[in-house]
């Protein structure tokens, strides 16, 4: 798998979780400040925000504590 394939996979998952912008921002920061390889930075940024657990999805839901709209 190429580096661009890995980044694409990470961004696809981040989009699904609703954290794409956060992952992209944190990865760009690490690439610039820490001179981290792109694929490593994106993977670590995804792990960082996925571990936080509480991620907003949609208008009524939360990922992590898994609260969906109660119908």
LUMLUMDREN-2810 file (N, C-alpha, C; in Angstrom, 1 decimal):
<atoms>
<atom><aa>X</aa><ch>A</ch><at>N</at><xx>0.8</xx><yy>-1.2</yy><zz>0.0</zz></atom>
<atom><aa>X</aa><ch>A</ch><at>CA</at><xx>0.0</xx><yy>0.0</yy><zz>0.0</zz></atom>
<atom><aa>X</aa><ch>A</ch><at>C</at><xx>0.9</xx><yy>1.2</yy><zz>0.0</zz></atom>
<atom><aa>X</aa><ch>A</ch><at>N</at><xx>0.6</xx><yy>2.2</yy><zz>-0.9</zz></atom>
<atom><aa>X</aa><ch>A</ch><at>CA</at><xx>1.4</xx><yy>3.4</yy><zz>-1.0</zz></atom>
<atom><aa>X</aa><ch>A</ch><at>C</at><xx>1.0</xx><yy>4.4</yy><zz>0.2</zz></atom>
<atom><aa>X</aa><ch>A</ch><at>N</at><xx>1.8</xx><yy>5.4</yy><zz>0.3</zz></atom>
<atom><aa>X</aa><ch>A</ch><at>CA</at><xx>1.5</xx><yy>6.4</yy><zz>1.4</zz></atom>
<atom><aa>X</aa><ch>A</ch><at>C</at><xx>0.2</xx><yy>7.1</yy><zz>1.1</zz></atom>
<atom><aa>X</aa><ch>A</ch><at>N</at><xx>-0.1</xx><yy>7.4</yy><zz>-0.2</zz></atom>
<atom><aa>X</aa><ch>A</ch><at>CA</at><xx>-1.3</xx><yy>8.1</yy><zz>-0.5</zz></atom>
<atom><aa>X</aa><ch>A</ch><at>C</at><xx>-2.5</xx><yy>7.2</yy><zz>-0.3</zz></atom>
<atom><aa>X</aa><ch>A</ch><at>N</at><xx>-2.4</xx><yy>5.9</yy><zz>-0.5</zz></atom>
<atom><aa>X</aa><ch>A</ch><at>CA</at><xx>-3.4</xx><yy>4.9</yy><zz>-0.2</zz></atom>
<atom><aa>X</aa><ch>A</ch><at>C</at><xx>-3.8</xx><yy>4.9</yy><zz>1.3</zz></atom>
<atom><aa>X</aa><ch>A</ch><at>N</at><xx>-2.7</xx><yy>4.9</yy><zz>2.1</zz></atom>
<atom><aa>X</aa><ch>A</ch><at>CA</at><xx>-2.9</xx><yy>4.9</yy><zz>3.5</zz></atom>
<atom><aa>X</aa><ch>A</ch><at>C</at><xx>-3.6</xx><yy>6.1</yy><zz>4.0</zz></atom>
<atom><aa>X</aa><ch>A</ch><at>N</at><xx>-3.2</xx><yy>7.3</yy><zz>3.5</zz></atom>
<atom><aa>X</aa><ch>A</ch><at>CA</at><xx>-3.8</xx><yy>8.6</yy><zz>3.8</zz></atom>
<atom><aa>X</aa><ch>A</ch><at>C</at><xx>-5.3</xx><yy>8.6</yy><zz>3.4</zz></atom>
<atom><aa>X</aa><ch>A</ch><at>N</at><xx>-5.6</xx><yy>8.1</yy><zz>2.2</zz></atom>
<atom><aa>X</aa><ch>A</ch><at>CA</at><xx>-6.9</xx><yy>8.0</yy><zz>1.7</zz></atom>
<atom><aa>X</aa><ch>A</ch><at>C</at><xx>-7.8</xx><yy>7.1</yy><zz>2.6</zz></atom>
<atom><aa>X</aa><ch>A</ch><at>N</at><xx>-7.3</xx><yy>6.0</yy><zz>3.0</zz></atom>
<atom><aa>X</aa><ch>A</ch><at>CA</at><xx>-8.0</xx><yy>5.1</yy><zz>3.9</zz></atom>
<atom><aa>X</aa><ch>A</ch><at>C</at><xx>-8.3</xx><yy>5.8</yy><zz>5.3</zz></atom>
<atom><aa>X</aa><ch>A</ch><at>N</at><xx>-7.3</xx><yy>6.5</yy><zz>5.8</zz></atom>
<atom><aa>X</aa><ch>A</ch><at>CA</at><xx>-7.5</xx><yy>7.2</yy><zz>7.1</zz></atom>
<atom><aa>X</aa><ch>A</ch><at>C</at><xx>-8.6</xx><yy>8.3</yy><zz>6.9</zz></atom>
<atom><aa>X</aa><ch>A</ch><at>N</at><xx>-8.5</xx><yy>9.0</yy><zz>5.9</zz></atom>
<atom><aa>X</aa><ch>A</ch><at>CA</at><xx>-9.5</xx><yy>10.1</yy><zz>5.7</zz></atom>
<atom><aa>X</aa><ch>A</ch><at>C</at><xx>-10.9</xx><yy>9.6</yy><zz>5.4</zz></atom>
<atom><aa>X</aa><ch>A</ch><at>N</at><xx>-11.0</xx><yy>8.4</yy><zz>4.8</zz></atom>
<atom><aa>X</aa><ch>A</ch><at>CA</at><xx>-12.3</xx><yy>7.8</yy><zz>4.6</zz></atom>
<atom><aa>X</aa><ch>A</ch><at>C</at><xx>-12.9</xx><yy>7.4</yy><zz>5.9</zz></atom>
<atom><aa>X</aa><ch>A</ch><at>N</at><xx>-12.1</xx><yy>6.8</yy><zz>6.8</zz></atom>
<atom><aa>X</aa><ch>A</ch><at>CA</at><xx>-12.6</xx><yy>6.4</yy><zz>8.1</zz></atom>
<atom><aa>X</aa><ch>A</ch><at>C</at><xx>-12.9</xx><yy>7.7</yy><zz>8.9</zz></atom>
<atom><aa>X</aa><ch>A</ch><at>N</at><xx>-12.1</xx><yy>8.7</yy><zz>8.8</zz></atom>
<atom><aa>X</aa><ch>A</ch><at>CA</at><xx>-12.3</xx><yy>9.9</yy><zz>9.6</zz></atom>
<atom><aa>X</aa><ch>A</ch><at>C</at><xx>-13.6</xx><yy>10.6</yy><zz>9.1</zz></atom>
<atom><aa>X</aa><ch>A</ch><at>N</at><xx>-13.9</xx><yy>10.5</yy><zz>7.8</zz></atom>
<atom><aa>X</aa><ch>A</ch><at>CA</at><xx>-15.1</xx><yy>11.1</yy><zz>7.3</zz></atom>
<atom><aa>X</aa><ch>A</ch><at>C</at><xx>-16.3</xx><yy>10.4</yy><zz>7.8</zz></atom>
<atom><aa>X</aa><ch>A</ch><at>N</at><xx>-16.2</xx><yy>9.0</yy><zz>7.9</zz></atom>
<atom><aa>X</aa><ch>A</ch><at>CA</at><xx>-17.3</xx><yy>8.2</yy><zz>8.4</zz></atom>
<atom><aa>X</aa><ch>A</ch><at>C</at><xx>-17.6</xx><yy>8.5</yy><zz>9.8</zz></atom>
<atom><aa>X</aa><ch>A</ch><at>N</at><xx>-16.6</xx><yy>8.8</yy><zz>10.6</zz></atom>
<atom><aa>X</aa><ch>A</ch><at>CA</at><xx>-16.7</xx><yy>9.1</yy><zz>12.0</zz></atom>
<atom><aa>X</aa><ch>A</ch><at>C</at><xx>-17.1</xx><yy>10.6</yy><zz>12.3</zz></atom>
<atom><aa>X</aa><ch>A</ch><at>N</at><xx>-17.0</xx><yy>11.4</yy><zz>11.2</zz></atom>
<atom><aa>X</aa><ch>A</ch><at>CA</at><xx>-17.3</xx><yy>12.8</yy><zz>11.4</zz></atom>
<atom><aa>X</aa><ch>A</ch><at>C</at><xx>-16.2</xx><yy>13.7</yy><zz>11.9</zz></atom>
<atom><aa>X</aa><ch>A</ch><at>N</at><xx>-14.9</xx><yy>13.2</yy><zz>11.8</zz></atom>
<atom><aa>X</aa><ch>A</ch><at>CA</at><xx>-13.8</xx><yy>13.9</yy><zz>12.4</zz></atom>
<atom><aa>X</aa><ch>A</ch><at>C</at><xx>-12.7</xx><yy>14.2</yy><zz>11.3</zz></atom>
<atom><aa>X</aa><ch>A</ch><at>N</at><xx>-13.1</xx><yy>14.3</yy><zz>10.1</zz></atom>
<atom><aa>X</aa><ch>A</ch><at>CA</at><xx>-12.1</xx><yy>14.5</yy><zz>9.0</zz></atom>
<atom><aa>X</aa><ch>A</ch><at>C</at><xx>-11.3</xx><yy>15.8</yy><zz>9.2</zz></atom>
<atom><aa>X</aa><ch>A</ch><at>N</at><xx>-12.0</xx><yy>16.9</yy><zz>9.4</zz></atom>
<atom><aa>X</aa><ch>A</ch><at>CA</at><xx>-11.4</xx><yy>18.2</yy><zz>9.6</zz></atom>
<atom><aa>X</aa><ch>A</ch><at>C</at><xx>-10.4</xx><yy>18.2</yy><zz>10.7</zz></atom>
<atom><aa>X</aa><ch>A</ch><at>N</at><xx>-10.8</xx><yy>17.6</yy><zz>11.8</zz></atom>
<atom><aa>X</aa><ch>A</ch><at>CA</at><xx>-9.9</xx><yy>17.5</yy><zz>13.0</zz></atom>
<atom><aa>X</aa><ch>A</ch><at>C</at><xx>-8.6</xx><yy>16.7</yy><zz>12.7</zz></atom>
<atom><aa>X</aa><ch>A</ch><at>N</at><xx>-8.8</xx><yy>15.6</yy><zz>12.0</zz></atom>
<atom><aa>X</aa><ch>A</ch><at>CA</at><xx>-7.7</xx><yy>14.7</yy><zz>11.7</zz></atom>
<atom><aa>X</aa><ch>A</ch><at>C</at><xx>-6.8</xx><yy>15.4</yy><zz>10.7</zz></atom>
<atom><aa>X</aa><ch>A</ch><at>N</at><xx>-7.3</xx><yy>16.1</yy><zz>9.7</zz></atom>
<atom><aa>X</aa><ch>A</ch><at>CA</at><xx>-6.5</xx><yy>16.8</yy><zz>8.7</zz></atom>
<atom><aa>X</aa><ch>A</ch><at>C</at><xx>-5.7</xx><yy>17.9</yy><zz>9.4</zz></atom>
<atom><aa>X</aa><ch>A</ch><at>N</at><xx>-6.4</xx><yy>18.6</yy><zz>10.3</zz></atom>
<atom><aa>X</aa><ch>A</ch><at>CA</at><xx>-5.7</xx><yy>19.8</yy><zz>10.9</zz></atom>
<atom><aa>X</aa><ch>A</ch><at>C</at><xx>-4.6</xx><yy>19.3</yy><zz>11.8</zz></atom>
<atom><aa>X</aa><ch>A</ch><at>N</at><xx>-4.8</xx><yy>18.3</yy><zz>12.6</zz></atom>
<atom><aa>X</aa><ch>A</ch><at>CA</at><xx>-3.8</xx><yy>17.8</yy><zz>13.6</zz></atom>
<atom><aa>X</aa><ch>A</ch><at>C</at><xx>-2.6</xx><yy>17.1</yy><zz>12.8</zz></atom>
<atom><aa>X</aa><ch>A</ch><at>N</at><xx>-2.9</xx><yy>16.4</yy><zz>11.7</zz></atom>
<atom><aa>X</aa><ch>A</ch><at>CA</at><xx>-1.9</xx><yy>15.8</yy><zz>10.9</zz></atom>
<atom><aa>X</aa><ch>A</ch><at>C</at><xx>-1.0</xx><yy>16.9</yy><zz>10.3</zz></atom>
<atom><aa>X</aa><ch>A</ch><at>N</at><xx>-1.6</xx><yy>17.9</yy><zz>9.7</zz></atom>
<atom><aa>X</aa><ch>A</ch><at>CA</at><xx>-0.9</xx><yy>19.0</yy><zz>9.1</zz></atom>
<atom><aa>X</aa><ch>A</ch><at>C</at><xx>0.1</xx><yy>19.7</yy><zz>10.1</zz></atom>
<atom><aa>X</aa><ch>A</ch><at>N</at><xx>-0.5</xx><yy>19.8</yy><zz>11.3</zz></atom>
<atom><aa>X</aa><ch>A</ch><at>CA</at><xx>0.3</xx><yy>20.4</yy><zz>12.4</zz></atom>
<atom><aa>X</aa><ch>A</ch><at>C</at><xx>1.6</xx><yy>19.6</yy><zz>12.7</zz></atom>
<atom><aa>X</aa><ch>A</ch><at>N</at><xx>1.3</xx><yy>18.3</yy><zz>12.9</zz></atom>
<atom><aa>X</aa><ch>A</ch><at>CA</at><xx>2.4</xx><yy>17.4</yy><zz>13.2</zz></atom>
<atom><aa>X</aa><ch>A</ch><at>C</at><xx>3.4</xx><yy>17.3</yy><zz>12.0</zz></atom>
<atom><aa>X</aa><ch>A</ch><at>N</at><xx>3.0</xx><yy>17.3</yy><zz>10.8</zz></atom>
<atom><aa>X</aa><ch>A</ch><at>CA</at><xx>3.9</xx><yy>17.2</yy><zz>9.7</zz></atom>
<atom><aa>X</aa><ch>A</ch><at>C</at><xx>4.8</xx><yy>18.5</yy><zz>9.6</zz></atom>
<atom><aa>X</aa><ch>A</ch><at>N</at><xx>4.2</xx><yy>19.6</yy><zz>9.9</zz></atom>
<atom><aa>X</aa><ch>A</ch><at>CA</at><xx>4.9</xx><yy>20.9</yy><zz>9.9</zz></atom>
<atom><aa>X</aa><ch>A</ch><at>C</at><xx>5.9</xx><yy>21.0</yy><zz>11.1</zz></atom>
<atom><aa>X</aa><ch>A</ch><at>N</at><xx>5.3</xx><yy>20.8</yy><zz>12.3</zz></atom>
<atom><aa>X</aa><ch>A</ch><at>CA</at><xx>6.1</xx><yy>21.0</yy><zz>13.5</zz></atom>
<atom><aa>X</aa><ch>A</ch><at>C</at><xx>7.1</xx><yy>19.9</yy><zz>13.8</zz></atom>
<atom><aa>X</aa><ch>A</ch><at>N</at><xx>6.7</xx><yy>18.7</yy><zz>13.7</zz></atom>
<atom><aa>X</aa><ch>A</ch><at>CA</at><xx>7.5</xx><yy>17.5</yy><zz>14.1</zz></atom>
<atom><aa>X</aa><ch>A</ch><at>C</at><xx>8.2</xx><yy>16.8</yy><zz>12.9</zz></atom>
<atom><aa>X</aa><ch>A</ch><at>N</at><xx>7.9</xx><yy>17.3</yy><zz>11.7</zz></atom>
<atom><aa>X</aa><ch>A</ch><at>CA</at><xx>8.5</xx><yy>16.7</yy><zz>10.5</zz></atom>
<atom><aa>X</aa><ch>A</ch><at>C</at><xx>8.2</xx><yy>15.2</yy><zz>10.4</zz></atom>
<atom><aa>X</aa><ch>A</ch><at>N</at><xx>7.0</xx><yy>14.9</yy><zz>10.9</zz></atom>
<atom><aa>X</aa><ch>A</ch><at>CA</at><xx>6.5</xx><yy>13.5</yy><zz>10.9</zz></atom>
<atom><aa>X</aa><ch>A</ch><at>C</at><xx>6.1</xx><yy>13.1</yy><zz>9.4</zz></atom>
<atom><aa>X</aa><ch>A</ch><at>N</at><xx>6.4</xx><yy>11.9</yy><zz>9.1</zz></atom>
<atom><aa>X</aa><ch>A</ch><at>CA</at><xx>5.9</xx><yy>11.4</yy><zz>7.7</zz></atom>
<atom><aa>X</aa><ch>A</ch><at>C</at><xx>4.4</xx><yy>11.5</yy><zz>7.6</zz></atom>
<atom><aa>X</aa><ch>A</ch><at>N</at><xx>3.9</xx><yy>11.8</yy><zz>6.5</zz></atom>
<atom><aa>X</aa><ch>A</ch><at>CA</at><xx>2.5</xx><yy>12.1</yy><zz>6.3</zz></atom>
<atom><aa>X</aa><ch>A</ch><at>C</at><xx>1.6</xx><yy>10.9</yy><zz>6.7</zz></atom>
<atom><aa>X</aa><ch>A</ch><at>N</at><xx>1.9</xx><yy>9.7</yy><zz>6.3</zz></atom>
<atom><aa>X</aa><ch>A</ch><at>CA</at><xx>1.0</xx><yy>8.6</yy><zz>6.6</zz></atom>
<atom><aa>X</aa><ch>A</ch><at>C</at><xx>1.0</xx><yy>8.3</yy><zz>8.1</zz></atom>
<atom><aa>X</aa><ch>A</ch><at>N</at><xx>2.1</xx><yy>8.5</yy><zz>8.8</zz></atom>
<atom><aa>X</aa><ch>A</ch><at>CA</at><xx>2.2</xx><yy>8.3</yy><zz>10.2</zz></atom>
<atom><aa>X</aa><ch>A</ch><at>C</at><xx>1.4</xx><yy>9.4</yy><zz>10.9</zz></atom>
<atom><aa>X</aa><ch>A</ch><at>N</at><xx>1.5</xx><yy>10.6</yy><zz>10.5</zz></atom>
<atom><aa>X</aa><ch>A</ch><at>CA</at><xx>0.8</xx><yy>11.8</yy><zz>11.1</zz></atom>
<atom><aa>X</aa><ch>A</ch><at>C</at><xx>-0.7</xx><yy>11.6</yy><zz>11.0</zz></atom>
<atom><aa>X</aa><ch>A</ch><at>N</at><xx>-1.2</xx><yy>11.2</yy><zz>9.8</zz></atom>
<atom><aa>X</aa><ch>A</ch><at>CA</at><xx>-2.6</xx><yy>11.0</yy><zz>9.6</zz></atom>
<atom><aa>X</aa><ch>A</ch><at>C</at><xx>-3.2</xx><yy>9.8</yy><zz>10.4</zz></atom>
<atom><aa>X</aa><ch>A</ch><at>N</at><xx>-2.4</xx><yy>8.7</yy><zz>10.5</zz></atom>
<atom><aa>X</aa><ch>A</ch><at>CA</at><xx>-2.8</xx><yy>7.6</yy><zz>11.3</zz></atom>
<atom><aa>X</aa><ch>A</ch><at>C</at><xx>-2.9</xx><yy>7.9</yy><zz>12.8</zz></atom>
<atom><aa>X</aa><ch>A</ch><at>N</at><xx>-1.9</xx><yy>8.6</yy><zz>13.3</zz></atom>
<atom><aa>X</aa><ch>A</ch><at>CA</at><xx>-1.9</xx><yy>9.0</yy><zz>14.7</zz></atom>
<atom><aa>X</aa><ch>A</ch><at>C</at><xx>-3.0</xx><yy>10.0</yy><zz>15.0</zz></atom>
<atom><aa>X</aa><ch>A</ch><at>N</at><xx>-3.2</xx><yy>10.9</yy><zz>14.1</zz></atom>
<atom><aa>X</aa><ch>A</ch><at>CA</at><xx>-4.3</xx><yy>11.9</yy><zz>14.4</zz></atom>
<atom><aa>X</aa><ch>A</ch><at>C</at><xx>-5.6</xx><yy>11.2</yy><zz>14.4</zz></atom>
<atom><aa>X</aa><ch>A</ch><at>N</at><xx>-5.9</xx><yy>10.2</yy><zz>13.6</zz></atom>
<atom><aa>X</aa><ch>A</ch><at>CA</at><xx>-7.1</xx><yy>9.4</yy><zz>13.6</zz></atom>
<atom><aa>X</aa><ch>A</ch><at>C</at><xx>-7.2</xx><yy>8.7</yy><zz>14.9</zz></atom>
<atom><aa>X</aa><ch>A</ch><at>N</at><xx>-6.2</xx><yy>8.1</yy><zz>15.3</zz></atom>
<atom><aa>X</aa><ch>A</ch><at>CA</at><xx>-6.2</xx><yy>7.3</yy><zz>16.6</zz></atom>
<atom><aa>X</aa><ch>A</ch><at>C</at><xx>-6.4</xx><yy>8.3</yy><zz>17.8</zz></atom>
<atom><aa>X</aa><ch>A</ch><at>N</at><xx>-5.8</xx><yy>9.4</yy><zz>17.8</zz></atom>
<atom><aa>X</aa><ch>A</ch><at>CA</at><xx>-6.0</xx><yy>10.4</yy><zz>18.8</zz></atom>
<atom><aa>X</aa><ch>A</ch><at>C</at><xx>-7.5</xx><yy>10.8</yy><zz>19.0</zz></atom>
<atom><aa>X</aa><ch>A</ch><at>N</at><xx>-8.1</xx><yy>11.1</yy><zz>17.9</zz></atom>
<atom><aa>X</aa><ch>A</ch><at>CA</at><xx>-9.5</xx><yy>11.6</yy><zz>18.0</zz></atom>
<atom><aa>X</aa><ch>A</ch><at>C</at><xx>-10.5</xx><yy>10.4</yy><zz>18.2</zz></atom>
<atom><aa>X</aa><ch>A</ch><at>N</at><xx>-10.1</xx><yy>9.2</yy><zz>17.7</zz></atom>
<atom><aa>X</aa><ch>A</ch><at>CA</at><xx>-11.0</xx><yy>8.1</yy><zz>17.9</zz></atom>
<atom><aa>X</aa><ch>A</ch><at>C</at><xx>-11.0</xx><yy>7.7</yy><zz>19.4</zz></atom>
<atom><aa>X</aa><ch>A</ch><at>N</at><xx>-9.8</xx><yy>7.8</yy><zz>20.0</zz></atom>
<atom><aa>X</aa><ch>A</ch><at>CA</at><xx>-9.7</xx><yy>7.4</yy><zz>21.4</zz></atom>
<atom><aa>X</aa><ch>A</ch><at>C</at><xx>-10.4</xx><yy>8.4</yy><zz>22.4</zz></atom>
<atom><aa>X</aa><ch>A</ch><at>N</at><xx>-10.6</xx><yy>9.6</yy><zz>21.9</zz></atom>
<atom><aa>X</aa><ch>A</ch><at>CA</at><xx>-11.3</xx><yy>10.6</yy><zz>22.7</zz></atom>
<atom><aa>X</aa><ch>A</ch><at>C</at><xx>-12.8</xx><yy>10.1</yy><zz>22.9</zz></atom>
<atom><aa>X</aa><ch>A</ch><at>N</at><xx>-13.2</xx><yy>9.3</yy><zz>22.0</zz></atom>
<atom><aa>X</aa><ch>A</ch><at>CA</at><xx>-14.5</xx><yy>8.6</yy><zz>22.1</zz></atom>
<atom><aa>X</aa><ch>A</ch><at>C</at><xx>-15.7</xx><yy>9.5</yy><zz>21.8</zz></atom>
<atom><aa>X</aa><ch>A</ch><at>N</at><xx>-15.9</xx><yy>10.6</yy><zz>22.4</zz></atom>
<atom><aa>X</aa><ch>A</ch><at>CA</at><xx>-17.1</xx><yy>11.4</yy><zz>22.2</zz></atom>
<atom><aa>X</aa><ch>A</ch><at>C</at><xx>-17.0</xx><yy>12.3</yy><zz>21.0</zz></atom>
<atom><aa>X</aa><ch>A</ch><at>N</at><xx>-17.6</xx><yy>11.8</yy><zz>19.9</zz></atom>
<atom><aa>X</aa><ch>A</ch><at>CA</at><xx>-17.5</xx><yy>12.5</yy><zz>18.6</zz></atom>
<atom><aa>X</aa><ch>A</ch><at>C</at><xx>-18.9</xx><yy>12.7</yy><zz>18.1</zz></atom>
<atom><aa>X</aa><ch>A</ch><at>N</at><xx>-19.2</xx><yy>14.0</yy><zz>17.8</zz></atom>
<atom><aa>X</aa><ch>A</ch><at>CA</at><xx>-20.6</xx><yy>14.3</yy><zz>17.3</zz></atom>
<atom><aa>X</aa><ch>A</ch><at>C</at><xx>-20.8</xx><yy>13.6</yy><zz>15.9</zz></atom>
<atom><aa>X</aa><ch>A</ch><at>N</at><xx>-22.0</xx><yy>13.0</yy><zz>15.8</zz></atom>
<atom><aa>X</aa><ch>A</ch><at>CA</at><xx>-22.4</xx><yy>12.5</yy><zz>14.5</zz></atom>
<atom><aa>X</aa><ch>A</ch><at>C</at><xx>-23.8</xx><yy>13.0</yy><zz>14.2</zz></atom>
<atom><aa>X</aa><ch>A</ch><at>N</at><xx>-24.0</xx><yy>13.5</yy><zz>13.0</zz></atom>
<atom><aa>X</aa><ch>A</ch><at>CA</at><xx>-25.4</xx><yy>13.9</yy><zz>12.7</zz></atom>
<atom><aa>X</aa><ch>A</ch><at>C</at><xx>-25.8</xx><yy>15.0</yy><zz>13.6</zz></atom>
<atom><aa>X</aa><ch>A</ch><at>N</at><xx>-27.1</xx><yy>15.2</yy><zz>13.7</zz></atom>
<atom><aa>X</aa><ch>A</ch><at>CA</at><xx>-27.7</xx><yy>16.3</yy><zz>14.6</zz></atom>
<atom><aa>X</aa><ch>A</ch><at>C</at><xx>-28.1</xx><yy>15.8</yy><zz>15.9</zz></atom>
<atom><aa>X</aa><ch>A</ch><at>N</at><xx>-28.3</xx><yy>14.5</yy><zz>16.1</zz></atom>
<atom><aa>X</aa><ch>A</ch><at>CA</at><xx>-28.8</xx><yy>14.0</yy><zz>17.4</zz></atom>
<atom><aa>X</aa><ch>A</ch><at>C</at><xx>-27.9</xx><yy>12.9</yy><zz>18.0</zz></atom>
<atom><aa>X</aa><ch>A</ch><at>N</at><xx>-26.8</xx><yy>12.6</yy><zz>17.4</zz></atom>
<atom><aa>X</aa><ch>A</ch><at>CA</at><xx>-26.1</xx><yy>11.4</yy><zz>18.0</zz></atom>
<atom><aa>X</aa><ch>A</ch><at>C</at><xx>-24.7</xx><yy>11.7</yy><zz>18.4</zz></atom>
<atom><aa>X</aa><ch>A</ch><at>N</at><xx>-24.1</xx><yy>10.8</yy><zz>19.1</zz></atom>
<atom><aa>X</aa><ch>A</ch><at>CA</at><xx>-22.7</xx><yy>10.9</yy><zz>19.6</zz></atom>
<atom><aa>X</aa><ch>A</ch><at>C</at><xx>-22.1</xx><yy>9.5</yy><zz>19.4</zz></atom>
<atom><aa>X</aa><ch>A</ch><at>N</at><xx>-20.9</xx><yy>9.5</yy><zz>19.0</zz></atom>
<atom><aa>X</aa><ch>A</ch><at>CA</at><xx>-20.1</xx><yy>8.2</yy><zz>18.8</zz></atom>
<atom><aa>X</aa><ch>A</ch><at>C</at><xx>-19.3</xx><yy>8.1</yy><zz>20.1</zz></atom>
<atom><aa>X</aa><ch>A</ch><at>N</at><xx>-19.1</xx><yy>6.9</yy><zz>20.6</zz></atom>
<atom><aa>X</aa><ch>A</ch><at>CA</at><xx>-18.3</xx><yy>6.7</yy><zz>21.8</zz></atom>
<atom><aa>X</aa><ch>A</ch><at>C</at><xx>-19.2</xx><yy>6.2</yy><zz>22.9</zz></atom>
<atom><aa>X</aa><ch>A</ch><at>N</at><xx>-20.0</xx><yy>7.2</yy><zz>23.3</zz></atom>
<atom><aa>X</aa><ch>A</ch><at>CA</at><xx>-21.0</xx><yy>6.8</yy><zz>24.4</zz></atom>
<atom><aa>X</aa><ch>A</ch><at>C</at><xx>-22.3</xx><yy>6.3</yy><zz>23.6</zz></atom>
<atom><aa>X</aa><ch>A</ch><at>N</at><xx>-22.2</xx><yy>6.3</yy><zz>22.3</zz></atom>
<atom><aa>X</aa><ch>A</ch><at>CA</at><xx>-23.2</xx><yy>5.8</yy><zz>21.4</zz></atom>
<atom><aa>X</aa><ch>A</ch><at>C</at><xx>-24.7</xx><yy>6.1</yy><zz>21.8</zz></atom>
<atom><aa>X</aa><ch>A</ch><at>N</at><xx>-24.9</xx><yy>7.4</yy><zz>21.7</zz></atom>
<atom><aa>X</aa><ch>A</ch><at>CA</at><xx>-26.3</xx><yy>7.9</yy><zz>22.0</zz></atom>
<atom><aa>X</aa><ch>A</ch><at>C</at><xx>-26.9</xx><yy>8.3</yy><zz>20.6</zz></atom>
<atom><aa>X</aa><ch>A</ch><at>N</at><xx>-27.9</xx><yy>7.6</yy><zz>20.2</zz></atom>
<atom><aa>X</aa><ch>A</ch><at>CA</at><xx>-28.5</xx><yy>7.9</yy><zz>18.9</zz></atom>
<atom><aa>X</aa><ch>A</ch><at>C</at><xx>-29.9</xx><yy>8.5</yy><zz>19.2</zz></atom>
<atom><aa>X</aa><ch>A</ch><at>N</at><xx>-30.5</xx><yy>9.1</yy><zz>18.2</zz></atom>
<atom><aa>X</aa><ch>A</ch><at>CA</at><xx>-31.8</xx><yy>9.7</yy><zz>18.5</zz></atom>
<atom><aa>X</aa><ch>A</ch><at>C</at><xx>-32.7</xx><yy>8.6</yy><zz>19.1</zz></atom>
<atom><aa>X</aa><ch>A</ch><at>N</at><xx>-33.4</xx><yy>9.0</yy><zz>20.1</zz></atom>
<atom><aa>X</aa><ch>A</ch><at>CA</at><xx>-34.3</xx><yy>8.1</yy><zz>20.8</zz></atom>
<atom><aa>X</aa><ch>A</ch><at>C</at><xx>-35.7</xx><yy>8.2</yy><zz>20.2</zz></atom>
<atom><aa>X</aa><ch>A</ch><at>N</at><xx>-36.0</xx><yy>7.3</yy><zz>19.3</zz></atom>
<atom><aa>X</aa><ch>A</ch><at>CA</at><xx>-37.4</xx><yy>7.3</yy><zz>18.7</zz></atom>
<atom><aa>X</aa><ch>A</ch><at>C</at><xx>-38.2</xx><yy>6.2</yy><zz>19.1</zz></atom>
</atoms>
